[in-house]
Amino acid sequence: MSPISPRPASRHAHVRPRWHWLALASTLAFGRLGAVDVPTIQSVAPVGGELQIKFASPTGFNAVMEQSADLIHWQPVYTFPRSAATQTYTDVGARFDALRYYRVVQSTETNALTGDHLHTSEGDVVIHPVNHASFVMTWKDQVIYADPVGGAALYKSFPRPTLVLVTDIHGDHLDSVTLNGIAATNATLIVPPAVLPMMSAGLKAAATTMTNGATLSVLGLRVDTIPMYNTTSGRTTYHTKGRGNGYILTLGDRRIYISGDTEDIPEMLALTDIDAAFLCMNLPFTMDIPQAANAAKTFLPRTVYPYHYSGSDPTQFKKLVGTNVDVEVRLRKWY
């Protein structure tokens, strides 16, 4: 029932794959359910060492792209918004598997978060970029907001947060008006101590402070903090060591790293077993693109999301990371 795209390289091959096609379906119709159209895969094609799948989806339903290696066990990889327009999904990780099948199914959820899926031992994490350094994730019954700024209207289509993480004092990470607007006082609100004086009285009362190197188990997940700071001469006043927090979230058996504003510090380079990393890259405040790429090639997160890259070209980051390491670079819409 689905097009297949096989490739004979393993996740640990560390070589640029050579594509070998057993079959490639240009069009796939799933048929009709009564008078309701269902998603239709229109094409699958290799583009720059990756696979690009195009499909049409009817209005009124979230479409979910799923992958399988055996046509029996299917794994969601991306949930699309409720749109009738032709959609495109680029499979960055196709080079790591010998065989992949694809299908698109309709979701009957009315408030599904759209975005990438990260499978864990306790259900999927769904990741939705909002803007710059702000994003939303769902996992089980938890809704996680990272650095929500820009006004509550940006978040009106999302479920209310159960966990809110703030990394630093700057306005692109901390905004009391937005925090109040999204009802952060009703969530577990985690901030560095330096943030407290800049918050409203209600937010101060609701906040839990964590210093660098702290660990907290809450809401069925684990939060670890690591430093975020500048090291290059001329930039060190932007972010001093100990002021802000980078966060590592453990959700089931997966670890997600949120860098905050930082350069390629030793604490980052020493990280291990990171499944997804959000890496900043804009001058003069954080890493430049070569620093960020070298960091990714050093601590080898399985997936990297370039974010906080205003004024920088994330495609350059992707080129510098290359394909000779086991790192998927996912370019998503942040601006």
RACORZI-V961048 format. One record per run of one state. SS is the DSSP state (A for helix, B for strand, O for the rest). FROM is the first residue (numbers start at 1). TO is the last residue. Records with the same first field share a line. If there is no record, write none. Layout:
SS = FROM-TO / FROM-TO
//
This chain:
O = 1-3 / 5-6 / 8-18 / 20-27 / 30-31 / 34-35 / 38-39 / 48-49 / 57-61 / 69-73 / 81-85 / 97-100 / 108-114 / 121-122 / 132-133 / 140-141 / 147-151 / 156-162 / 166-175 / 182-183 / 187-187 / 192-192 / 199-200 / 210-214 / 219-220 / 229-243 / 252-253 / 259-265 / 270-275 / 281-288 / 300-302 / 308-313 / 322-327 / 330-335
B = 4-4 / 7-7 / 19-19 / 28-29 / 32-33 / 36-37 / 40-47 / 50-56 / 62-68 / 74-80 / 86-91 / 101-107 / 115-120 / 123-131 / 134-139 / 142-146 / 163-165 / 188-191 / 207-209 / 215-218 / 221-228 / 244-251 / 254-258 / 276-280 / 303-307 / 328-329
A = 92-96 / 152-155 / 176-181 / 184-186 / 193-198 / 201-206 / 266-269 / 289-299 / 314-321
//
